[in-house]
């Protein structure tokens, strides 16, 4: 039987990288980008200061960009996995929208630190391009009106302006994001 020598090393490297990212995400959410030093991240992760540059040679900026990119990808994937169950759902629309909201709330709670990071400081926004959020918002903008339209075709709801109704629902959800962030 052939033993894979690289496997434990790769797992350890992946775990170290994750530990660094988790520590940085937590500190960026608490103290903002400007208020978080590389040394604080290393200490919070329980690692040597120089190790951070092995994983993120671009320093704090690269680390921050990786956190944003990976968090947005995870959030988008979670949203679409949850939404896929509603496309052919036999549940009444009210239950679908309730589950949709509950799932949104769960995903928000899992990624609250991302929203805290993005909303905390002005200079953070220079790292967050509109292109990062546009695919999430654009797919949502198309999906929800189609859900409402299909429910009209089933005879479950009357004819409405599906795009406007979807916009209102999304505004309510974004209001929830801001309220949760502010602790309201």
C-alpha positions in Angstrom: 0.0 0.0 0.0 1.4 3.3 -1.1 1.3 6.1 1.5 0.5 9.7 0.5 3.1 11.9 2.2 1.8 15.2 0.9 -1.7 14.7 2.2 -1.2 15.5 5.9 1.0 18.5 5.0 -1.7 19.8 2.6 -4.4 19.4 5.3 -2.3 21.2 7.8 -1.5 24.0 5.4 -5.3 24.3 4.5 -6.2 24.4 8.2 -3.5 27.0 9.0 -4.8 29.2 6.1 -8.3 28.8 7.4 -7.3 29.7 11.0 -5.6 32.9 9.7 -8.6 33.8 7.6 -11.0 33.2 10.5 -8.9 35.3 12.9 -8.6 38.1 10.3 -12.3 38.1 9.5 -13.2 38.3 13.2 -10.8 41.2 13.8 -11.7 43.1 10.6 -15.4 42.8 11.7 -14.6 44.1 15.2 -12.0 46.8 14.5 -12.3 47.5 10.8 -9.6 47.2 8.2 -7.5 50.2 9.3 -7.8 49.2 13.0 -6.5 45.6 12.5 -2.8 44.9 12.2 -1.1 41.9 10.7 0.5 41.3 14.1 -2.9 41.3 15.8 -4.2 38.7 13.3 -1.2 36.5 13.8 -1.5 36.7 17.6 -5.3 36.1 17.5 -4.6 33.0 15.3 -1.8 31.9 17.7 0.8 31.9 14.9 4.2 33.5 14.3 4.1 36.9 12.7 6.0 35.9 9.6 3.8 33.0 8.8 1.1 35.3 7.6 3.2 36.5 4.7 3.9 32.9 3.6 0.1 32.4 3.0 -0.6 36.0 2.0 2.5 37.6 0.4 0.5 40.7 -0.5 0.0 41.4 3.2 -3.2 42.7 4.8 -4.6 43.9 1.5 -4.4 40.5 -0.1 -5.7 38.8 3.1 -8.7 41.2 3.1 -9.4 40.6 -0.6 -9.3 36.9 -0.1 -11.8 37.1 2.8 -14.2 39.2 0.8 -14.0 37.0 -2.3 -14.3 33.7 -0.5 -17.1 35.0 1.8 -19.1 36.3 -1.1 -18.7 33.1 -3.0 -19.8 31.0 0.0 -22.8 33.3 0.6 -23.8 33.1 -3.1 -23.5 29.3 -3.1 -25.6 29.0 0.1 -28.3 31.3 -1.4 -28.6 29.3 -4.6 -28.5 25.9 -2.8 -31.4 27.1 -0.6 -33.4 28.7 -3.5 -33.2 25.7 -5.7 -35.6 23.9 -3.5 -38.3 26.5 -4.2 -38.4 26.3 -8.0 -40.7 23.3 -8.2 -42.0 23.5 -4.7 -45.6 22.4 -4.1 -45.7 24.6 -0.9 -48.0 27.6 -0.9 -46.4 30.9 -1.8 -46.7 32.2 1.7 -44.7 29.3 3.1 -42.1 29.6 0.3 -41.6 33.3 1.1 -41.4 32.5 4.8 -38.8 29.8 4.2 -37.0 32.1 1.8 -36.8 34.8 4.5 -35.7 32.3 7.2 -33.0 31.0 4.9 -31.9 34.6 4.1 -31.8 35.3 7.9 -29.7 32.1 8.5 -27.3 33.0 5.7 -27.1 36.5 7.0 -26.3 35.3 10.5 -23.5 33.0 9.1 -22.0 35.9 7.2 -22.8 38.8 9.5 -19.1 39.5 9.9 -18.9 40.1 6.2 -21.6 42.8 6.4 -19.9 44.3 9.4 -16.6 44.5 7.6 -18.2 46.1 4.5 -20.3 48.6 6.4 -17.7 49.5 9.1 -15.4 51.9 7.2 -15.3 53.9 4.0 -11.9 52.7 3.0 -13.1 49.1 3.1 -15.4 49.9 0.1 -12.4 50.4 -2.1 -11.8 46.6 -1.9 -15.4 45.7 -2.6 -16.2 46.1 -6.2 -19.7 46.4 -7.4 -18.9 43.4 -9.6 -18.6 41.2 -6.5 -22.2 41.9 -5.4 -23.8 42.3 -8.8 -24.1 38.6 -9.6 -25.8 37.9 -6.3 -28.2 40.8 -6.7 -28.8 40.3 -10.4 -29.7 36.6 -10.0 -31.9 37.4 -7.1 -33.6 40.2 -9.0 -34.5 37.8 -11.8 -35.3 34.8 -9.6 -37.9 36.3 -7.3 -40.2 37.9 -10.0 -40.1 34.6 -11.9 -41.2 32.8 -8.7 -44.1 35.2 -8.4 -45.0 34.9 -12.1 -45.0 31.1 -11.9 -47.3 31.3 -8.8 -49.7 33.5 -10.8 -49.7 31.0 -13.6 -50.6 28.3 -11.1 -53.5 30.5 -10.0 -52.1 31.0 -6.6 -51.9 34.8 -6.7 -53.4 37.5 -8.9 -51.6 39.4 -11.6 -49.2 42.0 -10.1 -46.2 43.9 -11.1 -43.8 41.0 -10.3 -40.6 43.1 -10.6 -41.9 45.8 -8.2 -43.2 43.2 -5.7 -39.8 41.5 -5.8 -38.0 44.8 -5.3 -40.2 45.5 -2.2 -39.4 42.1 -0.8 -35.7 42.6 -1.4 -35.8 46.1 0.2 -37.4 44.6 3.3 -34.6 42.0 3.5 -31.9 44.6 3.1 -33.6 46.6 5.8 -33.3 43.5 8.0 -29.5 43.3 7.2 -29.0 46.9 8.3 -31.2 46.6 11.3 -29.4 43.4 12.4 -26.0 45.0 11.9 -27.1 48.0 14.0 -28.5 45.7 16.7 -32.0 47.0 16.2 
